[in-house]
Amino acid sequence: MTQTTDLTAEDRSKDAFFTRIAEVSQEMIGAHGKDFAMGTLVLAARWIADNKISAAKPPH
């Protein structure tokens, strides 16, 4: 098992994104159920695959 100190900056960044996605997913499930959360994540993946997400302005 890899220790946190052995992770590269890129790996730590990716872990942080996975943590954020997990937190948002849990919020969506709590508010609207699993079907909504899964549909939202699938739709986001399709937008990324179709290069539509890059046209959206970042929130910050």
N, C-alpha and C positions, 0 to 999 in steps of 0.2 A: 504494500500500500504506500502511496506517495504521501510524504509529509507536506504540510502547507508551506513550509520553508523551502521545499525543493521545487515548488512551482515557479514557472517563469511569470513575468509580468503579464504576458498574453493569457496564460492559463488562469491567473488570478482574476483577470478582467472577464474572461469567459465564465468563470464560476460565479462572479458577481451578477452577470446577466442571467444565468440560470436561476440564481436565487430570486432575482426580481421577477422573472417570469413565473416561478413557482408561487410567489406571494400574490401576484396579480391573478393567477389562475385560481388560487384558493378564494380570493375575494369574489371573482366572477361566479364560482360554484356556489358560494354562500348566498350571493344575491340573486342568481338566476338559474342555477342548476348546472349539471355536468354537460348537458347537450349544448347549452349556450356557450360554455367555456370552450368545449372542443370545437364547435363551429367557428368561433371567433379565431382560435389558433390556426385552424385549417385555412380559413379565409386569409389570415395574415400571411401564411406560407404561400398561398396562391398569388397574392399580391407581390410578394418578394420574387417568386418564380417568374411572374409576368413583368417584372421590373416596374410595377405601378407604385410601389411603396417609396421609391426614390424620388418621386415627384412631390410627395407630401413634405410639408415643412416640419422640421423637428420642433418639439414642444419647447425647447430651451434655446 
